[in-house]
Every structure is written in structure tokens, then in C-alpha cells.
Amino acid sequence: MGQQEYDNFKRLIKEWLDSHPNEYADFVEEMNDKKFKGFFNIFNTAVRLVPKYKEAARKRIGDDRNPDFEELENVLLQSDLAEKIVNEFHTPNKRSIVPAMLAWLYYGRSYECMVEQGEELTKRKDIPTLYKWLVSGMVKFIIRKSIANGMRTKEDWQVFRKQQKAIEENTLVEWAIEEDEDMDEEETDMLQEEQPKTAGRKADTRTLPELLIERHDILIERIGTRLKTHATETDIARLFIALVEYRFMRKCPIKTFRNALHEQFNEQEIVHERGIQKAYKNLISPLGNSKKLVKDIGEDHEAIEELKAYLSN
């Protein structure tokens, strides 16, 4: 599958997700089931599409010499699994979990859920030590893979760990206050530019190519073209949302994104980050008493979806 086909396929997955909220919610519920119903369904799907995977998994579970899972992964990578999954996505039967599974992997809390379920397993007293050892290796493998493929960053996992710790220690209030303080700190960075940074705290100076996950040259060209006609605070906030939601770019502070744009397109005047931050905060705010966010309805939703299509094609 070429890059263009891949991008179009991702867009189709997102369209399925947006148009099948109930089916997706049912799938997510199964993935979080304490009896691991969803994971068994995924395993059975993998075995159905790649029959030799069942025996490979059995052998892996019984092997206490190596905590890694590369060989088991290679059984799938070296098969025609990807082609079969794509075909099943395009022609699914009513019982197929493939569309929901792909939406979960690309746009859901898939990696976090896998880690959470793994941690739950290691706490159970009825699980043998060998299996707990294997699960710990699997958790490490999942986190490393998520970072390597650009789906998550080390910072994402640090934030996840803080939240998990707050849940375990019943310190959610302290965690929430700390999160708000971090957001306030980002929003007021502009006012503190002349002051020395706290010792040990490094500025995030990633460039646009470093922030982008894939298709660097194509995306940089399209972003540059877009900025020539759409460069207001709201335009750039929408661009940030489109890039992050479509997994074209790693999530980062608004200031980092704005500075990366300024460095990449130095001939283009880029508005200051404070205005972009305010526009972004407005876009991710609930509309009145509705559970929907401003970015998900009306003109803003249409503009962001149009941006996603523009960046994908």
C-alpha cells in the first residue's frame, strides 16, 4: 500500500468511527472488560486470518528464556494479514470486529488500554509468576512500539503514568490541580519569556519535521500553502487539531507548534502563541450544557474536516 492509499484508508477508518458511535462504544466496552473478552476476540480474529499464529502464541507463552515479543509479531508481519484486514474492512460482515478494531487502534485509547489490562493481570493472585513476567515484557513491548511508530510519545506515557498513580493513591484532586497548573504555565509562557527558566526545565524546541510523524515533505508543503491564506489564530488552532487528531503530528504544546511553524516558514508571519492558545482553548471547550465540543459542530467542525481531507489527499 502506497502512502496515498494509506492516508485514504486512515480517512475511511475515521469516517467509519464518526458514523458508527454505538458499534465503537460496544467494542471499547469489550476491550475494557475484566474478563478480557475483547482481547480474546482480537486473538481469535488474528488466528482466523493467520492460522499459524495460534501455535506461535502457544509456544511463546511457554518460553521463559526471552521477555521480548518480536518473533511473535513477525509471524503476523510476514503473513498477508494486512491485506486480509484491509479487504475485510471494505467488505465486513455484521459480526466482524475489524472496522471497530482499526478505529480503536488508530484513534482510541488502544495502547493505554492494553497497558492497563496488563497491569491488572500482574496484580491478580491466581496468575502464575511466569505469566506475570511475560505480561511485564508485553507491556514494555507495547510502550516501546507505540513510541517507535509515532502513535505515542514518551511524554504521553509520563502523563498516563501520573494519572494512573493518582487513581491508585486516591490523589485525583492533587493530580487535577497539577494538570491545570501545567496548562496555566503554558498559557503564560509568553509573559515569562524574559525570565530565566526553572533549573532543569528545558524548552521544547522540536522542529516541524521532528513533530510530524510521516509524509514530512508533502505535509510541510501543504501546511506552507495553507498558511498563505489561512493564518489567523483560529486557523492555526484548527490546523493543530487536524494534524494531531489525524495522527499526522505528535501532540505538543501550542507554543512548540507555533515556534516550529515560525522556524519552518520564516517568510510567513505567524501570529503569537497566546492568541492561538486562546483559540484552541475555545475550540476544545464544551458548547453550553452540551457534551459536544465547539470543534465538533458547525463551522469549526466543517473547517477541521476540510483541513483533514486537504492534508490527506
C-alpha positions as CSV (number, residue, x, y, z in Angstrom):
1,M,0.0,0.0,0.0
2,G,1.4,3.4,-1.1
3,Q,1.4,6.5,1.1
4,Q,-1.6,8.0,-0.7
5,E,-3.6,4.8,-0.3
6,Y,-2.6,4.5,3.3
7,D,-3.7,8.1,4.0
8,N,-7.1,7.5,2.3
9,F,-7.5,4.3,4.2
10,K,-7.0,6.1,7.5
11,R,-9.6,8.7,6.4
12,L,-12.1,5.9,5.7
13,I,-11.4,4.4,9.2
14,K,-12.1,7.9,10.8
15,E,-15.3,8.2,8.7
16,W,-16.4,4.8,9.9
17,L,-15.7,5.8,13.5
18,D,-17.7,9.0,13.2
19,S,-20.7,7.3,11.6
20,H,-20.8,4.2,13.9
21,P,-20.6,5.5,17.5
22,N,-22.7,2.7,19.0
23,E,-20.7,-0.1,17.5
24,Y,-17.4,1.5,18.5
25,A,-18.7,2.1,22.1
26,D,-19.6,-1.6,22.3
27,F,-16.2,-2.6,21.1
28,V,-14.4,-0.3,23.6
29,E,-16.5,-1.8,26.4
30,E,-15.4,-5.3,25.5
31,M,-11.8,-4.2,25.3
32,N,-12.0,-2.9,28.9
33,D,-13.9,-6.0,30.2
34,K,-12.2,-7.6,33.2
35,K,-12.6,-11.0,31.6
36,F,-10.6,-9.8,28.6
37,K,-13.5,-10.6,26.2
38,G,-12.3,-8.0,23.6
39,F,-8.7,-9.3,23.6
40,F,-9.9,-12.9,23.1
41,N,-12.0,-11.6,20.1
42,I,-8.9,-9.9,18.6
43,F,-6.8,-13.1,19.2
44,N,-9.5,-15.2,17.5
45,T,-9.6,-12.8,14.6
46,A,-5.8,-13.0,14.2
47,V,-5.9,-16.8,14.3
48,R,-8.8,-16.9,11.7
49,L,-6.8,-14.7,9.3
50,V,-3.3,-16.2,10.1
51,P,-3.9,-19.8,11.4
52,K,-0.3,-20.4,12.3
53,Y,-0.4,-17.6,14.8
54,K,-2.2,-19.8,17.3
55,E,0.7,-22.3,17.6
56,A,3.2,-19.5,17.6
57,A,1.4,-17.8,20.5
58,R,1.2,-21.1,22.4
59,K,5.0,-21.6,22.1
60,R,5.7,-18.0,23.1
61,I,3.6,-18.3,26.3
62,G,5.6,-21.4,27.3
63,D,9.0,-19.9,26.6
64,D,10.7,-18.4,29.7
65,R,14.0,-17.5,28.1
66,N,13.2,-14.3,26.4
67,P,10.9,-11.5,27.5
68,D,10.6,-10.0,24.0
69,F,7.8,-10.5,21.6
70,E,9.5,-9.6,18.3
71,E,9.3,-13.2,16.9
72,L,5.6,-13.4,17.6
73,E,5.0,-10.1,16.0
74,N,7.0,-11.2,12.9
75,V,4.6,-14.1,12.4
76,L,1.9,-11.5,11.6
77,L,4.1,-9.1,9.8
78,Q,5.4,-11.8,7.4
79,S,1.9,-13.0,6.6
80,D,-0.7,-11.5,4.4
81,L,-2.6,-10.3,7.5
82,A,-2.5,-6.6,6.4
83,E,-4.1,-7.3,3.0
84,K,-6.8,-9.5,4.6
85,I,-7.7,-6.8,7.2
86,V,-8.0,-4.2,4.5
87,N,-10.2,-6.4,2.5
88,E,-12.4,-7.3,5.5
89,F,-12.7,-3.6,6.4
90,H,-14.1,-2.8,2.9
91,T,-16.4,-5.9,2.9
92,P,-17.3,-6.6,6.5
93,N,-20.0,-8.9,7.7
94,K,-22.1,-7.9,10.7
95,R,-20.1,-9.9,13.1
96,S,-16.7,-8.6,12.0
97,I,-14.8,-6.6,14.6
98,V,-12.2,-5.4,12.1
99,P,-13.7,-1.8,11.4
100,A,-14.0,-1.1,15.2
101,M,-10.6,-2.7,15.9
102,L,-8.9,-0.4,13.4
103,A,-10.7,2.7,14.7
104,W,-9.6,1.7,18.2
105,L,-6.0,1.2,17.2
106,Y,-5.7,4.4,15.2
107,Y,-7.9,6.8,17.2
108,G,-8.8,5.3,20.5
109,R,-7.0,4.6,23.8
110,S,-5.7,1.3,22.4
111,Y,-2.2,1.4,23.8
112,E,-3.3,2.7,27.2
113,C,-6.0,0.0,27.4
114,M,-3.5,-2.7,26.6
115,V,-1.2,-1.5,29.3
116,E,-4.0,-1.1,31.9
117,Q,-5.2,-4.6,31.3
118,G,-1.7,-5.9,31.5
119,E,-1.2,-4.2,34.9
120,E,-4.4,-5.7,36.1
121,L,-3.2,-9.1,35.2
122,T,0.0,-8.7,37.2
123,K,-2.0,-7.8,40.3
124,R,-4.0,-11.0,40.2
125,K,-3.1,-13.7,42.7
126,D,-4.3,-16.5,40.5
127,I,-1.9,-15.7,37.7
128,P,1.4,-17.7,37.8
129,T,4.7,-15.8,38.2
130,L,5.8,-16.9,34.7
131,Y,2.8,-15.3,33.1
132,K,3.2,-12.1,35.1
133,W,6.8,-12.0,33.8
134,L,5.5,-12.4,30.3
135,V,2.9,-9.7,30.8
136,S,5.5,-7.3,32.1
137,G,7.5,-7.9,28.9
138,M,4.5,-7.4,26.8
139,V,3.7,-4.0,28.5
140,K,7.2,-2.9,27.8
141,F,7.0,-4.0,24.2
142,I,3.7,-2.2,23.7
143,I,5.0,1.1,25.1
144,R,8.2,0.8,23.0
145,K,6.3,0.1,19.9
146,S,3.9,2.9,20.4
147,I,6.8,5.4,20.7
148,A,8.7,3.8,17.8
149,N,5.7,4.1,15.4
150,G,4.9,7.6,16.4
151,M,1.5,6.8,17.9
152,R,2.5,7.9,21.3
153,T,5.4,9.9,22.8
154,K,7.4,9.4,26.0
155,E,5.7,12.5,27.3
156,D,2.3,10.8,26.6
157,W,3.3,7.9,28.7
158,Q,4.6,10.1,31.5
159,V,1.2,11.9,31.7
160,F,-0.6,8.5,31.6
161,R,1.6,7.2,34.5
162,K,0.8,10.3,36.6
163,Q,-2.9,9.8,36.1
164,Q,-2.7,6.1,36.9
165,K,-0.7,6.8,40.1
166,A,-3.3,9.4,41.1
167,I,-6.1,6.8,40.7
168,E,-4.1,4.2,42.7
169,E,-3.2,6.6,45.5
170,N,-6.6,8.3,45.5
171,T,-5.0,11.7,44.8
172,L,-7.1,12.7,41.9
173,V,-7.7,16.2,43.2
174,E,-4.0,16.9,43.5
175,W,-3.4,15.5,40.1
176,A,-6.2,17.6,38.5
177,I,-4.8,20.8,40.2
178,E,-1.3,19.9,38.9
179,E,-2.7,19.4,35.4
180,D,-4.4,22.8,35.5
181,E,-1.2,24.4,36.7
182,D,0.7,22.9,33.8
183,M,-1.9,24.4,31.3
184,D,-1.7,27.8,33.0
185,E,2.0,27.6,32.8
186,E,1.9,27.0,29.1
187,E,-0.6,29.8,28.6
188,T,1.5,32.3,30.5
189,D,4.8,31.4,29.0
190,M,4.6,34.4,26.8
191,L,4.6,36.7,29.8
192,Q,7.7,34.9,31.3
193,E,9.9,34.9,28.2
194,E,12.3,37.5,29.7
195,Q,12.6,35.5,32.9
196,P,15.2,32.7,33.4
197,K,13.7,29.2,33.1
198,T,13.4,27.0,36.2
199,A,16.6,25.0,36.7
200,G,16.4,21.6,34.9
201,R,13.4,22.6,32.8
202,K,14.3,22.5,29.1
203,A,12.3,24.3,26.4
204,D,10.6,22.2,23.8
205,T,12.4,23.2,20.6
206,R,11.3,20.4,18.2
207,T,11.2,21.5,14.6
208,L,8.2,20.8,12.3
209,P,9.8,17.8,10.7
210,E,10.5,16.4,14.2
211,L,6.9,16.9,15.2
212,L,5.4,15.3,12.1
213,I,5.1,11.5,12.2
214,E,5.1,10.8,8.5
215,R,5.0,12.3,4.9
216,H,7.2,15.2,6.1
217,D,7.9,16.8,2.7
218,I,4.3,16.6,1.4
219,L,2.8,17.9,4.7
220,I,5.3,20.7,5.1
221,E,4.4,21.8,1.5
222,R,0.7,21.7,2.2
223,I,0.9,23.4,5.5
224,G,3.0,26.2,4.0
225,T,0.5,26.7,1.2
226,R,-2.4,26.7,3.7
227,L,-0.7,29.4,5.8
228,K,-0.6,31.8,2.9
229,T,-4.4,32.2,3.0
230,H,-5.3,30.8,6.5
231,A,-3.1,32.3,9.2
232,T,-5.4,33.6,11.9
233,E,-5.2,32.4,15.5
234,T,-8.3,30.2,14.8
235,D,-6.9,28.9,11.5
236,I,-3.7,27.7,13.2
237,A,-5.6,26.2,16.2
238,R,-7.7,24.3,13.7
239,L,-4.6,23.2,11.8
240,F,-3.1,21.9,15.1
241,I,-6.2,19.9,15.9
242,A,-6.4,18.4,12.4
243,L,-2.8,17.3,12.4
244,V,-3.0,15.8,15.9
245,E,-6.4,14.1,15.5
246,Y,-5.4,12.5,12.2
247,R,-2.1,11.3,13.8
248,F,0.0,13.3,11.3
249,M,1.7,15.1,14.1
250,R,2.8,14.3,17.7
251,K,0.9,16.3,20.3
252,C,2.9,19.1,21.7
253,P,2.4,22.5,23.5
254,I,0.9,25.2,21.3
255,K,4.0,27.3,21.8
256,T,6.2,24.5,20.4
257,F,3.9,24.1,17.3
258,R,3.8,27.9,16.7
259,N,7.6,28.2,17.0
260,A,8.1,25.2,14.7
261,L,5.9,26.9,12.1
262,H,7.8,30.2,12.5
263,E,11.1,28.5,12.0
264,Q,10.0,26.4,9.0
265,F,8.2,29.2,7.2
266,N,10.3,32.2,8.2
267,E,9.0,34.3,5.3
268,Q,5.4,33.9,6.6
269,E,4.2,36.0,9.5
270,I,2.9,33.7,12.2
271,V,0.7,35.1,14.9
272,H,1.8,34.9,18.6
273,E,1.1,31.7,20.5
274,R,-1.1,33.4,23.1
275,G,-3.8,34.1,20.6
276,I,-3.5,30.5,19.2
277,Q,-3.8,29.2,22.7
278,K,-7.0,31.1,23.4
279,A,-8.5,29.9,20.1
280,Y,-7.5,26.3,20.8
281,K,-8.9,26.5,24.3
282,N,-12.2,27.8,22.9
283,L,-12.3,25.0,20.3
284,I,-11.9,22.2,22.8
285,S,-14.5,23.7,25.3
286,P,-18.0,22.2,25.6
287,L,-20.8,24.2,23.9
288,G,-23.1,25.3,26.7
289,N,-24.5,22.3,28.6
290,S,-23.8,20.0,25.6
291,K,-21.3,17.2,25.8
292,K,-20.1,18.2,22.4
293,L,-17.0,20.4,22.0
294,V,-17.0,23.6,19.9
295,K,-14.7,22.0,17.4
296,D,-17.1,19.1,16.7
297,I,-20.0,21.1,15.4
298,G,-20.9,23.8,12.9
299,E,-18.4,25.9,11.0
300,D,-15.4,24.8,13.1
301,H,-16.2,21.1,12.5
302,E,-16.6,21.6,8.8
303,A,-13.3,23.6,8.6
304,I,-11.3,21.0,10.5
305,E,-12.8,18.1,8.4
306,E,-11.9,20.0,5.2
307,L,-8.4,20.5,6.6
308,K,-8.0,16.8,7.3
309,A,-9.1,16.0,3.7
310,Y,-6.7,18.6,2.3
311,L,-3.8,17.2,4.3
312,S,-4.7,13.6,3.4
313,N,-5.1,13.8,-0.4
